[in-house]
Amino acid sequence: MKVISRLINISAWLFGLQLLMAGNSLSMELIFKDTQYSFQTLRALGYSVSGGADVGEVLKTASSITEGDDESWYREWMKTAEQREKAGHDFLARDRRISARQEFFKASNYYRAAEFFLHTNPKDPRIVSAWEKSRDCFLKGAELADHPILPVAIPFEGTTLPGYFCLVDNSGAKRPLLIVHSGFDGTAEELYLETAYFAIKRGYNVLIFEGPGQGGVIRVQKIPFRPNWETVVSPVVDYAVSRKEVDPKRMALMGISLGGYLAPRAAAFEKRIKACIANGGVYDFHLASHLNQEEEKYLDTQKGAEEIDQAIYERMKSDASFRWTMANGMFTFQAQSPSAWLKMTRSYTMKNVAQKITCSTLIIDSEGDNYLPGQAKMLYDVLTCPKEFLLFTKEEGAEEHCQMGAMLISNARILDWLDDLMMEGKGK
């Protein structure tokens, strides 16, 4: 096979991979035509329903950005975030606590958005500084919340994992617990706006955490992703059952985006989990490559790796979405080259693992989420545990990756499923 043929196949795989990692806006263009710029705008905007954005602010910010210019993206989101943070402090100085809280939560979301495209240079100090501003603004908002949002440090392999223990109230009553983690690029602070905000209203206590490759764990602690996610979740469960507010017989685990592989992987081995939610389901991370055996062998040669790296770096110069995907992949996996990262993804598979899951499991897919078509159903089909498949559709406006832009209907249907298992003695 000629080299050009191999590179064409790799290029096709990488296009699918970029959609897996960050979302797919092929069915929706919001301000931008670039897939990633459009989706990330929708992502920021979607949290308006949980207090993390205001529609006018997002549209104004996005309209000021030069498409494909990552510096422009950073600059405009930082400007908006700083404005909202200042407004929060101004409100707080006048003891307007509700108004201050909403400004701090919005600033946290906007700082998160600002940092998003910086990973091309993993040594860029703004990666940490912008992330810290997002975290710190969230902490300021959390102190003003109408229910407890407690920062926690979960013991883990000689260090700790950061997270938030979000409680319905201060009563100390035992309640069902929803443990939530993100995927390839989310943060713990974002998970509050995406999931915890809604689950708490249903009577769940929620434990949000960041694991290897995520949030502050990769940015500050420098711990990269790992495929054996059960080694991450089990210490989190150990911590959870030590809390008096947790009913150890009613604990669920939710993984979002790439977490749709990570959470099922953990549930296969951590039997204290009574329900698992994969939004969306991922059976085999590397399977998207569509590479045959010859091409896989070529990837493992020095010549093949060098040619693939050259082609990837060239494409990164002109394609903003592709540039981010590869940069973030190398950043979060601590890979020294694109080809090295591609090979790392081989270990992320549920083959010979999915059948070990015994808890009730919800596998979620979104109709317009074309990054790994068929993977959620593939995972669902091999499960032998009690299971349900949930498809969000374009007709209901929830077809995007992880139902971005449709947080209300997404949480309604997902939490309804969980309620049947966990609430009022319905589950075991």
N, C-alpha and C positions, 0 to 999 in steps of 0.2 A: 504494500500500500504506500502511496506517495505521501510525503510529509504534509503537503497541502491538504490532502484528504483527512489526515489525522487532525490537523489544526481546525478544519471546518467542523469536525465532530466535537472537538473540545469547545469551540466557540458556541456551538448550539447548546451544549451542556451548561456552559457558564451563563448563558442567557436565562435558561430555566432556573439555575441556581440563584441568580440575583433576585428572581421573583420569590423564591422560597425564603430567602433570608429576610426580606424586608417588605414584602407585600406586592400586590399586583394591581396596577391601575389601568390595565389595558382596556377595561370596560368603563372607566370613568376618568375624565380629565378635569382636574380642578386647578385653575389658573395656568398650570404648566402642561406641556406635552410630554416632557421627560417623565418616564414611569416613576422614578424614585422621588423626584421633586413633587409631583402631583400627590403621590400616596402619603408622603410625609406631611404635606399640608392638610390632607384629610385627617391624618392621624392626630395632629395638633388640634384641629377644629372639632373632632369628635368628642373630646373631653369637655365640651361646653355643657353637656347634659349632667356632668358630675362636678361641675364647679372649677374645671381646669382650663377654661378658655372662654373668650367672648367672640362671637362670630365676626363682628366688625374689626376687632383687633387682628385676628388671624388673616382675614382677607386683605386688610390694609398692609400688613407686613409682607405677605406673599406677593402682593402686587408691586412692591418696591424692590423685589429681588430680581437680579439678572439670571435668567435660566441657564443652568449649567455652570454657573460661577459659584464655587463653594465658598469663597471668601465673602461674596455678596450675601449668600444665605446666612452665614455666621453673623455678619455685621448687622443685618436687619433684624434677625431674631434677638440678638443681644440687646439692640436698642429698645425693642418692645419689652423684653424681660426686665431691663433696668428701669424702665418707666413704671412698670407694674410693681416692682419691688419698692421703689421710692413711694409710690402711692400707698402701699401697705404700711410702710413706716409712718407716713403722714396720718393715716387713719388711726394707727395704734397710738400715736402721740396724743390724739384726741379721744382715746378710749373707745373708738368705734371698732369693736372687736370682730363683729361679723363682717364688716366691710374690709378690715385688714386681712382676715383669713382668706377671703376670696381672692384678694390681690396676691397674696403670697403663694397660694396654690396655682394661680395662673402663671406667675413668674417662674415657678418651678417647672411647669410644663414648657414654657417658652425657652428657658435656659437649656432644658434637655434637647429641644429641637435645634437650638443654635449649635450645639456640640456635634450634631449627628454626622456631618460630612468632613470632620477633621482628621479621620484616622489614616488618611493617605501618608501622613507623617506621624508615626506612632510616638515620636519624641516631642511633638508639639505640646508645650506646657498648657495651652488652652484646653486640651482634652480634660485635664484634671481640674483646672480652675473653673471652667464652665459647669462641669459635673458637680463640683462642690457647691457652686451657687445654686444649682437646681436642688440639691439635697438640703442645703441650709434654708432655702426659702420654704421647702416642704416642712421642715422641722418647725419653722416659725408659724406656719399655718396649722400644723398639728397641735401646737400648744393652745391654739384658740378654737379647736374643734369642739363640737357638742357631744362627743363621745371620746373615750381614751384612745389615743394613737401613741403607743409607747415604743421608742427605739430600743432594739434588743441586739445583743451580741451573742450568737449561738456558738458554743464550743465546737471546734472543727479542726482536727489534725494538728494540734499545737497552736492554732490561731483561732479566729472567730469568723463567722459569716454575719454580715449586717442584715437587719430586717426590721420589721415593724409588727408589733402585736396589737391588733386593732380589736377593741372590745365593744360589745354592745352597750355596756354600762359599767359602773364601778361596783356592782353588787357582789362580785366574786362568784356568781352562780356558774355551775358547770353548764357548758353549752356545746353544741356540735362545732367542730373546728374545720375550716377550709384553709388548707395550706396552698399557697400560690407562688409559682415562680414563672419567670418569663422565658425567653428563648435567646436568639442570636444578638439582640441589640436593645432589649428593654431594660428598665431600671425598676427598683423597688418602689420608688415614688410614683412612677407611672402606673404601677399595678394597683395602687390605691384608687386612682381615678378610673381605672379600667374595670376593676372587679370588686375590690373590698368595699367601696362606697355603696354598692348595691347589695352585697351579701350581708353586711351589717344590718341593713334595714329589714332583712328576713329573719334576723335572730341568730346569725352565725358570728362567732368570733373568727377572726381571720389572721393567720400568720403569713406575712409576706417575707420572702427572703431572696437574697442574691447568692448564687453559687459561683463556682469557678467559671471564668469567661464572661461574667456579667457585672454590670454596674461598677461599684467600687472595688470588687474583688479582683477584677482584671486591671482597672485603672490605677489603683493604689497598692493593692497587695500583690499584683502581678501573677495571679494564679490563673492559668488558662483552662479552657473547656476540657472535659474528659467524657468519654462515652459511658463509663460505668456509673451512671448517675445515682444508683442506689447507695454508693458510698457517700454521697452528698445528702440525700434525703434521710437516711437512717439517723444521723446525728441531729437533724432538724426534728424528727419525730421524738427522739430522746428528750430534746429540750421541751417539745410541746407537752409531753405527758408529765413533765415535772411541774407544769403550771396547774394551779388549783382550778382555774377557770375552764379547763379542757376536759371534755368527756372522752376518755381514751377509746371508748367503743364506737364513737361517731367522729371519725377523722377522714376527711377527703383530701385528695391531692389534685391540683389543676396545673397543667403546663400549657403555655401559650406560645404559638409560632413554632420555633424549633423545640420548644418545650413539649410539643406534641409527640416528639420522640422521647425526650428526657423523662417525662412523668410516667409514661407506660413502662419504660425500662426500669425505673425505680420501683414501681408497683409490682413488677414481676418478682421482686426479691424481698421487699419490705411489706410483710404481711399484716402489719398493724394498720395499714391503709385500707379503709372499708369501701372507698369509691374513688375512681380515677377518671379525670376529664382531660381529654387531649384536644386542644383547639389550635390548629387542626391536626388531625392524625398524620404521623409520618412513619412509614414502615422501614424505609431504607434511604438514608441521606445521600449516599453515593450513587444509588440506582439511577438518579436523574442524569448521570453522565451518558447513559446509553452506549458505553464503550464495550467493544467486544474483547475477547481475551488477548488478541494481538495488540490492540490499542492500549490495554491495561499494562501489558508487558513493556510497551514503548514508553509509557509514562515512567516506568521504573528504571529506565536507562538514563545515563548522564546526558547523552545527546538528545533524547526525547524531552527530558526535563528542561534542558536549556532552550530548545526550540519553542516549547510550550510557554515558558516564562517570557521569552522575547515577544511572542505574539500577544500575550496577555498584557504586558507592560505597554505595548504599542496601542492597544485598544483602550487602555485606561486613560490615555491622554485626551481622547475625544469623546468618551462616553461616560457621563457623570454617574449614571446608575451602576454601570459595570465597574467603574472606578471605586465606588463606595463598597460594593459587594466584595471585591477582592481585597481591598484595604482592610475592611472590617474582619474578613475571614482570617487574614494573617495576623491582625491585631489581637483578636480574641482567642486564637489557637496558639499564638506565639510561634507562627510558622515563619521561616526565613525566606521563603519564596512562594509564589503562587502554586507551583507544581508540588511543593512540599505540603501545602495546605490541602490540595486536592487528594493527595494520598492519605492524609489524616482522616478525611471524611469516611473512609472505608469502614472504620470500626463502628460507625453509628448506624446499626441495623438491628431490627427486631427479629431477624431470622433466628430460629431456635430459642427465642426468648419469649415471644408473645404468648406462647402456650402456657407459660409459667404464671401468667396473671390469673388470679382467682377472684378478685374483688369485682363488683359491678363497675362497668366501664362505659363511658360515653365517648364515642368518636365523632368529631365534628368536622364538617367540610363546608366550604362556601362556593357557590356556583361559579363565581367569576374569578376564583383564586386558581389560576392556571399554572402556577409555578411547578407543582408536582401532581399533575392530573392523575387521579386514580389511587394515589398513595393512601389517603384516608380510608377508602373502601378496601384497599389491599390489607391494611392493618386490621380493620374490622373483621374481614373474612377469616383471618387466621386465629382470631381470638376464640377460646373455648369457654371463657367465663361468661356470666350474665352480662349482656351487652346491648347497647342501643346506638343507632346511627342517626345523626342529626344533620340535615342539610339546610343551610341558609341560602335563599334564592334572590335573584335579581328582582323578581316581582315584588318582594317585600323590602327591597332596598338594602339588603344585608349581604350582598354577594362578595364584598371585598375581603381581603386577607384578614382573618380574625374579626370579621364583621366591623372593621373600622368604619366609622360614620353611622353605625347602627347599634350603639351601646345599649340602648333601652331594650330593644327586642332581643338582642343577643343575651343579655343577662336574664331577661324574663324567661326565656325558653331553657337556658342552661340551668338556672337555679330552680326552676320548676321541677326539672328532672331530679336534681339533688334533694329537693324538699321531700319528694316521695320516698327517698331512701333514708333520710337523716332526721326528719322532723316528726315530732309527736309520736315517736315509737313506731313509725312506719317501716324503718329499716332495721337491720340486725347489726 
